[in-house]
Amino acid sequence: PIIKGVQAALTQGKKGIEINKLEDVRPGDFVQFWNVFKNKEYGHCGIVLEIKPNESITLYSSHPITNGYGKQKFLWPDKIYFARLE
């Protein structure tokens, strides 16, 4: 459950549904993802703005480089999990 982050929190709390097919993901869905960068694993979560499968994902999230809240574009991650509020 920890690796799935927001997906596990929403589904286990019966507040959301798991999305398994990329074609079913839409703006406003939640995402948790993990990548390896410079031999270090890092994760991030946010709200989906746009996905380009196997290329990139753009989301609204909080991060130091956005001075809090903003849009960020990431390369397509190694592990990715989506959920939608019910």
N, C-alpha and C positions, 0 to 999 in steps of 0.2 A: 504493500500500500504506500510506503514512503516514496518509492520511485515514481508512482503515478500521481503523487501530489494532489492537485486540485481535483483531478478526476476521481480519485479514491474518496476524497472528502465529500464531494457532492453526491456520489452514488451511494456510499455507505451511510450518509446522513439522510438519504432518501429525498434529496433536494434537486437531483439532476440525473441525467441518463448518460451512459457511456456511448461515445461515437467511435465506431471501429472502421468505417469506410471513409476514405478521404473525400470521396465525392459527396458525402453527406455533411461535411463540415461547412459551416456558413459563418459570416461575420457575426460577432457577438458571442460565439462559443468560447469556452475556456480551454486553455492549452497548458500542458506541462511538458517541457522537453529537457533533454540532456544531451550534451556534447562533450567531446574530449578536445581540449585546446592546450597545446604545449605540455602534453602528458598529464594534464589535470582535468578531472571530470567536473563539469559545472552544470547546474540546472537553472531554469527560469520558467516563470509562468506569467500568463497575462490573458488578454481578451483578443481573440482573432479579429484582424482587420482584413487580411488577404493571405491566401496560401497559393504557392506555386509548387506543387508536389515535386520532391526531389531537387528543388532549386532554392526556394526561400520561403520564409514566413514573416509577415509583418503583423505586429500586434501593438495594442495599447498596454503599457506596463509601467511599473515604477522601477527606476534604475538610476544610479549615481550619474551616468552620462547624460541623462535627460533632466537633471536637476529635480528629480521627483517623478512626475508623470509625463508620459509622452509616447509618441509613435517610434517604434524601433523595427528595423529589418534585420533578420538573422538568416544565415545560410541554413539550408535544410538540416535538421538535427539527426543525430544517430538514433535517438529514441524519442518518440512523441506520443502523447496521450491527450485525447480531446473529451470534453463533456459539455452538456447543455443543461441549463436550468430547466426544470419542468414547470 
